[in-house]
Amino acid sequence: MAYENLKKYAIRKSLGRKFEEKDLDEKRTPFQKDQNRILHSKAFRRMDAKTQVFTAGSGDHYRTRLTHSLEVAQISRDLARRLGLNEDLCEVIALAHDLGHPPFGHGGEDALDEILKKYGMHFEHNEQSRKTVEEIEKSYPDFDGLNLTFEVLDGLIKHQTVFDQSGKVFETASHLEAQVVNIADEIAYTNHDLDDGIRGGFLKISELKKKTLWKIAEKNVYKKYGEIKDKDVFVSRITSNILSMMVDDLCLQTEKNIKSEKIKTLDDIKFHKGMIVKFSDEMSKNIKELRKYLLEKFYMNLKIFREVQKGKKMIKKVFEFYIKNLKKFPGKKSKNKNDIIIDIKDYIAGMTDFFLADVFEKISKNH
């Protein structure tokens, strides 16, 4: 990508990395190198066996934490291109934003948070994602972590969606690229959860037809293709159209916000309180209507809820076992009690659904 064509308030070059590196490769930008480091990390590969909504292995076509991240990256690049922002930077943040997510989705995150609160700590997967790339991944002889650029690290710590339970209120972002990934995340999971929810039999098309965005999308699809009899093809075209409407609305509203807030430079972004990259009020209302239906019929469905509770129970059991049997803990063993708790948290957060279930089963059989 020709960075000289970016808007003046976009990130053009990096401020560097924590550990200085001899740059022998001038053909790739720092953000392209970061993307390669993420793609080749063990944490990235493990996301293929981590829950998105359905537990990993539930079906061949349901999203995993990995495929979700890839969809967020694709949407992020599209948004960045249309808004004149740095595509490479957006892609890296998107690919890395869930690296710290524990097994069993947000239920796993809740479980670790509930455990850690007993020790005066907390768990938040965005913070864990940053720790993963700064400390936990081991790929270089001179430093721990992947030594990503400061801009990527800033984007990870500022990442926040409606699912995040840290209680932090979004105030400022060091760049618009971080805000783009926030919204791309929401666009991705809203649409792929519709697809997965219908595929799993949790969401009914007859009920979705009453929702504003679905109704508009159905008219658009019919106008272009006529009647589509194949259910999978029909749902694919509808969710694709809803995604396109969300992207179009976001770009239009964001450009209006940039103009009204007189955003001209990168400093204008850094000192601006609140989100600049956001939907129009009407689109926000329509998305809220759709997400309410997803919450009631899909996320909180008894079958899904039971799987979440099952995952939470396993995480708590494994955590408590390691606390009481430190000699059997296979991870790093610190001497300080607080550090030991953090070591166990890091180890469990890095597990896949399958690995956690296997450890739980062995503990249950032998103890």
Contacts in CASP RR format, 6 or more apart in sequence:
PFRMAT RR
TARGET T0000
AUTHOR 0000-0000-0000
METHOD contacts of the structure
MODEL  1
MAYENLKKYAIRKSLGRKFEEKDLDEKRTPFQKDQNRILHSKAFRRMDAK
TQVFTAGSGDHYRTRLTHSLEVAQISRDLARRLGLNEDLCEVIALAHDLG
HPPFGHGGEDALDEILKKYGMHFEHNEQSRKTVEEIEKSYPDFDGLNLTF
EVLDGLIKHQTVFDQSGKVFETASHLEAQVVNIADEIAYTNHDLDDGIRG
GFLKISELKKKTLWKIAEKNVYKKYGEIKDKDVFVSRITSNILSMMVDDL
CLQTEKNIKSEKIKTLDDIKFHKGMIVKFSDEMSKNIKELRKYLLEKFYM
NLKIFREVQKGKKMIKKVFEFYIKNLKKFPGKKSKNKNDIIIDIKDYIAG
MTDFFLADVFEKISKNH
1 86 0 8 1.000
1 87 0 8 1.000
1 88 0 8 1.000
3 12 0 8 1.000
3 13 0 8 1.000
3 29 0 8 1.000
3 86 0 8 1.000
4 12 0 8 1.000
5 84 0 8 1.000
6 12 0 8 1.000
6 84 0 8 1.000
6 85 0 8 1.000
6 86 0 8 1.000
7 83 0 8 1.000
7 84 0 8 1.000
7 85 0 8 1.000
8 264 0 8 1.000
8 265 0 8 1.000
8 266 0 8 1.000
9 176 0 8 1.000
9 258 0 8 1.000
9 263 0 8 1.000
9 264 0 8 1.000
9 265 0 8 1.000
9 266 0 8 1.000
9 268 0 8 1.000
9 269 0 8 1.000
10 84 0 8 1.000
10 85 0 8 1.000
10 86 0 8 1.000
10 175 0 8 1.000
10 176 0 8 1.000
10 177 0 8 1.000
10 266 0 8 1.000
11 85 0 8 1.000
11 86 0 8 1.000
11 89 0 8 1.000
11 151 0 8 1.000
11 175 0 8 1.000
11 177 0 8 1.000
11 266 0 8 1.000
12 86 0 8 1.000
13 30 0 8 1.000
14 29 0 8 1.000
14 30 0 8 1.000
14 31 0 8 1.000
14 149 0 8 1.000
14 150 0 8 1.000
14 151 0 8 1.000
15 149 0 8 1.000
15 150 0 8 1.000
15 151 0 8 1.000
16 30 0 8 1.000
16 149 0 8 1.000
16 150 0 8 1.000
17 30 0 8 1.000
17 147 0 8 1.000
17 148 0 8 1.000
17 149 0 8 1.000
17 150 0 8 1.000
18 134 0 8 1.000
18 143 0 8 1.000
18 147 0 8 1.000
18 150 0 8 1.000
19 142 0 8 1.000
19 143 0 8 1.000
19 147 0 8 1.000
21 147 0 8 1.000
25 33 0 8 1.000
28 36 0 8 1.000
29 88 0 8 1.000
30 149 0 8 1.000
31 86 0 8 1.000
31 88 0 8 1.000
31 89 0 8 1.000
31 91 0 8 1.000
31 92 0 8 1.000
31 149 0 8 1.000
31 151 0 8 1.000
31 152 0 8 1.000
32 88 0 8 1.000
34 92 0 8 1.000
34 146 0 8 1.000
34 148 0 8 1.000
34 149 0 8 1.000
34 152 0 8 1.000
35 88 0 8 1.000
35 91 0 8 1.000
35 92 0 8 1.000
35 95 0 8 1.000
37 139 0 8 1.000
37 146 0 8 1.000
37 147 0 8 1.000
37 148 0 8 1.000
38 44 0 8 1.000
38 92 0 8 1.000
38 95 0 8 1.000
38 96 0 8 1.000
38 99 0 8 1.000
38 133 0 8 1.000
38 146 0 8 1.000
38 148 0 8 1.000
39 95 0 8 1.000
40 139 0 8 1.000
41 99 0 8 1.000
41 133 0 8 1.000
41 137 0 8 1.000
41 139 0 8 1.000
41 146 0 8 1.000
42 137 0 8 1.000
43 99 0 8 1.000
43 100 0 8 1.000
43 132 0 8 1.000
43 133 0 8 1.000
43 136 0 8 1.000
43 137 0 8 1.000
43 350 0 8 1.000
44 66 0 8 1.000
44 69 0 8 1.000
44 95 0 8 1.000
44 96 0 8 1.000
44 99 0 8 1.000
45 66 0 8 1.000
46 350 0 8 1.000
46 351 0 8 1.000
46 352 0 8 1.000
47 64 0 8 1.000
47 65 0 8 1.000
47 66 0 8 1.000
47 69 0 8 1.000
47 98 0 8 1.000
47 99 0 8 1.000
47 101 0 8 1.000
48 56 0 8 1.000
48 64 0 8 1.000
48 65 0 8 1.000
48 66 0 8 1.000
48 67 0 8 1.000
49 56 0 8 1.000
49 57 0 8 1.000
49 64 0 8 1.000
49 352 0 8 1.000
49 353 0 8 1.000
49 354 0 8 1.000
49 355 0 8 1.000
50 56 0 8 1.000
50 64 0 8 1.000
50 65 0 8 1.000
50 66 0 8 1.000
50 101 0 8 1.000
50 102 0 8 1.000
50 103 0 8 1.000
50 104 0 8 1.000
50 105 0 8 1.000
50 352 0 8 1.000
50 353 0 8 1.000
51 64 0 8 1.000
51 65 0 8 1.000
51 103 0 8 1.000
51 104 0 8 1.000
51 105 0 8 1.000
51 353 0 8 1.000
52 62 0 8 1.000
52 63 0 8 1.000
52 64 0 8 1.000
52 65 0 8 1.000
52 67 0 8 1.000
52 68 0 8 1.000
52 105 0 8 1.000
52 189 0 8 1.000
52 192 0 8 1.000
52 196 0 8 1.000
53 62 0 8 1.000
53 63 0 8 1.000
53 193 0 8 1.000
53 196 0 8 1.000
53 197 0 8 1.000
53 298 0 8 1.000
53 299 0 8 1.000
53 304 0 8 1.000
54 62 0 8 1.000
54 63 0 8 1.000
54 196 0 8 1.000
54 200 0 8 1.000
54 304 0 8 1.000
54 307 0 8 1.000
55 104 0 8 1.000
55 307 0 8 1.000
55 353 0 8 1.000
56 64 0 8 1.000
56 352 0 8 1.000
56 353 0 8 1.000
56 354 0 8 1.000
57 353 0 8 1.000
61 199 0 8 1.000
62 196 0 8 1.000
62 199 0 8 1.000
62 200 0 8 1.000
63 71 0 8 1.000
63 192 0 8 1.000
63 193 0 8 1.000
63 196 0 8 1.000
65 98 0 8 1.000
65 101 0 8 1.000
65 105 0 8 1.000
67 192 0 8 1.000
68 98 0 8 1.000
68 188 0 8 1.000
68 189 0 8 1.000
68 192 0 8 1.000
69 94 0 8 1.000
69 95 0 8 1.000
69 97 0 8 1.000
69 98 0 8 1.000
70 95 0 8 1.000
71 188 0 8 1.000
71 192 0 8 1.000
72 94 0 8 1.000
72 95 0 8 1.000
72 97 0 8 1.000
72 181 0 8 1.000
72 184 0 8 1.000
72 185 0 8 1.000
72 188 0 8 1.000
73 90 0 8 1.000
73 91 0 8 1.000
73 94 0 8 1.000
73 95 0 8 1.000
73 184 0 8 1.000
75 94 0 8 1.000
75 184 0 8 1.000
75 187 0 8 1.000
75 188 0 8 1.000
75 243 0 8 1.000
75 247 0 8 1.000
76 87 0 8 1.000
76 90 0 8 1.000
76 91 0 8 1.000
76 93 0 8 1.000
76 94 0 8 1.000
76 180 0 8 1.000
76 181 0 8 1.000
76 184 0 8 1.000
77 87 0 8 1.000
77 90 0 8 1.000
77 91 0 8 1.000
78 247 0 8 1.000
79 85 0 8 1.000
79 90 0 8 1.000
79 180 0 8 1.000
79 183 0 8 1.000
79 184 0 8 1.000
79 247 0 8 1.000
79 250 0 8 1.000
79 251 0 8 1.000
79 277 0 8 1.000
80 86 0 8 1.000
80 87 0 8 1.000
80 89 0 8 1.000
80 90 0 8 1.000
80 91 0 8 1.000
80 177 0 8 1.000
80 180 0 8 1.000
81 87 0 8 1.000
82 247 0 8 1.000
82 251 0 8 1.000
83 176 0 8 1.000
83 180 0 8 1.000
83 251 0 8 1.000
83 254 0 8 1.000
83 255 0 8 1.000
83 277 0 8 1.000
85 176 0 8 1.000
85 177 0 8 1.000
85 180 0 8 1.000
86 177 0 8 1.000
89 151 0 8 1.000
89 152 0 8 1.000
89 175 0 8 1.000
89 177 0 8 1.000
90 177 0 8 1.000
90 180 0 8 1.000
90 181 0 8 1.000
90 184 0 8 1.000
92 148 0 8 1.000
92 152 0 8 1.000
93 152 0 8 1.000
93 155 0 8 1.000
93 156 0 8 1.000
93 159 0 8 1.000
93 177 0 8 1.000
93 178 0 8 1.000
93 181 0 8 1.000
94 181 0 8 1.000
94 184 0 8 1.000
94 185 0 8 1.000
96 129 0 8 1.000
96 133 0 8 1.000
96 148 0 8 1.000
96 152 0 8 1.000
96 156 0 8 1.000
97 126 0 8 1.000
97 129 0 8 1.000
97 156 0 8 1.000
97 159 0 8 1.000
97 181 0 8 1.000
97 185 0 8 1.000
98 125 0 8 1.000
98 129 0 8 1.000
99 128 0 8 1.000
99 129 0 8 1.000
99 132 0 8 1.000
99 133 0 8 1.000
100 125 0 8 1.000
100 128 0 8 1.000
100 129 0 8 1.000
100 131 0 8 1.000
100 132 0 8 1.000
100 349 0 8 1.000
100 350 0 8 1.000
101 109 0 8 1.000
101 125 0 8 1.000
101 128 0 8 1.000
101 129 0 8 1.000
101 349 0 8 1.000
102 108 0 8 1.000
102 109 0 8 1.000
102 111 0 8 1.000
102 112 0 8 1.000
102 123 0 8 1.000
102 125 0 8 1.000
102 128 0 8 1.000
102 315 0 8 1.000
102 348 0 8 1.000
102 349 0 8 1.000
102 350 0 8 1.000
102 351 0 8 1.000
103 311 0 8 1.000
103 315 0 8 1.000
103 348 0 8 1.000
103 350 0 8 1.000
103 351 0 8 1.000
103 352 0 8 1.000
103 353 0 8 1.000
103 355 0 8 1.000
103 356 0 8 1.000
104 111 0 8 1.000
104 307 0 8 1.000
104 308 0 8 1.000
104 310 0 8 1.000
104 311 0 8 1.000
104 312 0 8 1.000
104 314 0 8 1.000
104 315 0 8 1.000
104 353 0 8 1.000
104 356 0 8 1.000
105 308 0 8 1.000
106 163 0 8 1.000
106 308 0 8 1.000
107 308 0 8 1.000
107 311 0 8 1.000
107 312 0 8 1.000
108 308 0 8 1.000
108 311 0 8 1.000
108 312 0 8 1.000
108 315 0 8 1.000
109 123 0 8 1.000
109 124 0 8 1.000
109 125 0 8 1.000
109 165 0 8 1.000
110 165 0 8 1.000
110 312 0 8 1.000
111 311 0 8 1.000
111 312 0 8 1.000
111 315 0 8 1.000
111 316 0 8 1.000
111 319 0 8 1.000
112 123 0 8 1.000
112 315 0 8 1.000
112 319 0 8 1.000
112 345 0 8 1.000
112 348 0 8 1.000
112 349 0 8 1.000
113 122 0 8 1.000
113 123 0 8 1.000
113 124 0 8 1.000
113 165 0 8 1.000
114 316 0 8 1.000
115 123 0 8 1.000
115 315 0 8 1.000
115 316 0 8 1.000
115 319 0 8 1.000
115 320 0 8 1.000
115 345 0 8 1.000
116 122 0 8 1.000
116 123 0 8 1.000
116 341 0 8 1.000
116 345 0 8 1.000
119 338 0 8 1.000
119 341 0 8 1.000
121 338 0 8 1.000
121 341 0 8 1.000
121 342 0 8 1.000
121 345 0 8 1.000
122 166 0 8 1.000
123 345 0 8 1.000
123 349 0 8 1.000
124 164 0 8 1.000
124 165 0 8 1.000
124 166 0 8 1.000
125 164 0 8 1.000
125 349 0 8 1.000
126 156 0 8 1.000
126 157 0 8 1.000
126 159 0 8 1.000
126 160 0 8 1.000
126 164 0 8 1.000
126 166 0 8 1.000
127 157 0 8 1.000
127 166 0 8 1.000
128 346 0 8 1.000
128 349 0 8 1.000
129 156 0 8 1.000
129 159 0 8 1.000
130 153 0 8 1.000
130 156 0 8 1.000
130 157 0 8 1.000
131 346 0 8 1.000
132 350 0 8 1.000
133 145 0 8 1.000
133 146 0 8 1.000
133 148 0 8 1.000
133 152 0 8 1.000
133 153 0 8 1.000
133 156 0 8 1.000
134 144 0 8 1.000
134 145 0 8 1.000
134 146 0 8 1.000
134 148 0 8 1.000
134 153 0 8 1.000
135 144 0 8 1.000
135 145 0 8 1.000
136 144 0 8 1.000
136 145 0 8 1.000
136 346 0 8 1.000
136 350 0 8 1.000
137 144 0 8 1.000
137 145 0 8 1.000
137 146 0 8 1.000
138 144 0 8 1.000
138 145 0 8 1.000
139 145 0 8 1.000
139 146 0 8 1.000
140 146 0 8 1.000
140 147 0 8 1.000
151 174 0 8 1.000
151 175 0 8 1.000
151 177 0 8 1.000
154 173 0 8 1.000
154 174 0 8 1.000
154 175 0 8 1.000
154 178 0 8 1.000
155 173 0 8 1.000
155 174 0 8 1.000
155 175 0 8 1.000
155 177 0 8 1.000
155 178 0 8 1.000
155 181 0 8 1.000
158 170 0 8 1.000
158 173 0 8 1.000
158 174 0 8 1.000
158 178 0 8 1.000
158 182 0 8 1.000
159 178 0 8 1.000
159 181 0 8 1.000
159 182 0 8 1.000
159 185 0 8 1.000
160 166 0 8 1.000
160 168 0 8 1.000
160 170 0 8 1.000
160 182 0 8 1.000
161 182 0 8 1.000
161 185 0 8 1.000
161 186 0 8 1.000
162 186 0 8 1.000
162 291 0 8 1.000
170 274 0 8 1.000
170 275 0 8 1.000
171 273 0 8 1.000
171 274 0 8 1.000
172 270 0 8 1.000
172 271 0 8 1.000
172 272 0 8 1.000
172 273 0 8 1.000
172 274 0 8 1.000
173 179 0 8 1.000
173 269 0 8 1.000
173 270 0 8 1.000
174 269 0 8 1.000
174 270 0 8 1.000
175 266 0 8 1.000
175 269 0 8 1.000
175 270 0 8 1.000
176 269 0 8 1.000
176 276 0 8 1.000
176 277 0 8 1.000
179 275 0 8 1.000
179 276 0 8 1.000
179 277 0 8 1.000
180 277 0 8 1.000
182 275 0 8 1.000
182 277 0 8 1.000
183 250 0 8 1.000
183 277 0 8 1.000
183 278 0 8 1.000
183 279 0 8 1.000
186 287 0 8 1.000
187 243 0 8 1.000
187 246 0 8 1.000
187 247 0 8 1.000
187 250 0 8 1.000
190 242 0 8 1.000
190 246 0 8 1.000
190 287 0 8 1.000
190 290 0 8 1.000
190 291 0 8 1.000
190 294 0 8 1.000
191 239 0 8 1.000
191 240 0 8 1.000
191 242 0 8 1.000
191 243 0 8 1.000
191 246 0 8 1.000
192 239 0 8 1.000
193 294 0 8 1.000
193 298 0 8 1.000
193 299 0 8 1.000
194 203 0 8 1.000
194 208 0 8 1.000
194 235 0 8 1.000
194 239 0 8 1.000
194 242 0 8 1.000
194 290 0 8 1.000
194 294 0 8 1.000
195 235 0 8 1.000
195 236 0 8 1.000
195 239 0 8 1.000
197 203 0 8 1.000
197 294 0 8 1.000
197 298 0 8 1.000
198 204 0 8 1.000
198 205 0 8 1.000
198 208 0 8 1.000
198 235 0 8 1.000
199 235 0 8 1.000
202 297 0 8 1.000
202 298 0 8 1.000
202 301 0 8 1.000
202 303 0 8 1.000
202 304 0 8 1.000
203 293 0 8 1.000
203 294 0 8 1.000
203 297 0 8 1.000
203 298 0 8 1.000
204 297 0 8 1.000
205 231 0 8 1.000
205 235 0 8 1.000
207 293 0 8 1.000
207 297 0 8 1.000
208 214 0 8 1.000
208 293 0 8 1.000
209 215 0 8 1.000
209 218 0 8 1.000
211 286 0 8 1.000
211 289 0 8 1.000
211 290 0 8 1.000
211 293 0 8 1.000
212 286 0 8 1.000
212 289 0 8 1.000
212 290 0 8 1.000
213 242 0 8 1.000
213 245 0 8 1.000
213 286 0 8 1.000
213 287 0 8 1.000
213 289 0 8 1.000
213 290 0 8 1.000
214 238 0 8 1.000
214 242 0 8 1.000
214 290 0 8 1.000
216 245 0 8 1.000
217 238 0 8 1.000
217 239 0 8 1.000
217 241 0 8 1.000
217 242 0 8 1.000
217 245 0 8 1.000
218 238 0 8 1.000
220 241 0 8 1.000
221 228 0 8 1.000
221 234 0 8 1.000
221 237 0 8 1.000
221 238 0 8 1.000
221 241 0 8 1.000
225 237 0 8 1.000
228 234 0 8 1.000
228 237 0 8 1.000
242 290 0 8 1.000
245 283 0 8 1.000
246 279 0 8 1.000
246 283 0 8 1.000
246 287 0 8 1.000
249 279 0 8 1.000
249 280 0 8 1.000
249 283 0 8 1.000
250 277 0 8 1.000
250 278 0 8 1.000
250 279 0 8 1.000
250 283 0 8 1.000
252 280 0 8 1.000
253 278 0 8 1.000
253 279 0 8 1.000
253 280 0 8 1.000
253 283 0 8 1.000
254 276 0 8 1.000
254 277 0 8 1.000
254 278 0 8 1.000
257 263 0 8 1.000
257 276 0 8 1.000
257 277 0 8 1.000
257 278 0 8 1.000
258 276 0 8 1.000
261 268 0 8 1.000
261 272 0 8 1.000
261 276 0 8 1.000
262 268 0 8 1.000
263 269 0 8 1.000
263 272 0 8 1.000
263 276 0 8 1.000
269 276 0 8 1.000
278 284 0 8 1.000
279 287 0 8 1.000
298 304 0 8 1.000
311 356 0 8 1.000
314 356 0 8 1.000
314 357 0 8 1.000
314 360 0 8 1.000
315 348 0 8 1.000
315 356 0 8 1.000
317 360 0 8 1.000
317 363 0 8 1.000
317 364 0 8 1.000
318 348 0 8 1.000
318 356 0 8 1.000
318 359 0 8 1.000
318 360 0 8 1.000
318 363 0 8 1.000
319 344 0 8 1.000
319 345 0 8 1.000
319 348 0 8 1.000
321 328 0 8 1.000
321 363 0 8 1.000
321 367 0 8 1.000
322 328 0 8 1.000
322 329 0 8 1.000
322 344 0 8 1.000
322 347 0 8 1.000
323 340 0 8 1.000
323 341 0 8 1.000
323 344 0 8 1.000
325 367 0 8 1.000
326 333 0 8 1.000
326 340 0 8 1.000
329 343 0 8 1.000
329 344 0 8 1.000
329 347 0 8 1.000
330 347 0 8 1.000
331 343 0 8 1.000
331 347 0 8 1.000
332 343 0 8 1.000
332 346 0 8 1.000
332 347 0 8 1.000
333 340 0 8 1.000
333 343 0 8 1.000
334 340 0 8 1.000
334 342 0 8 1.000
334 343 0 8 1.000
348 356 0 8 1.000
351 359 0 8 1.000
END
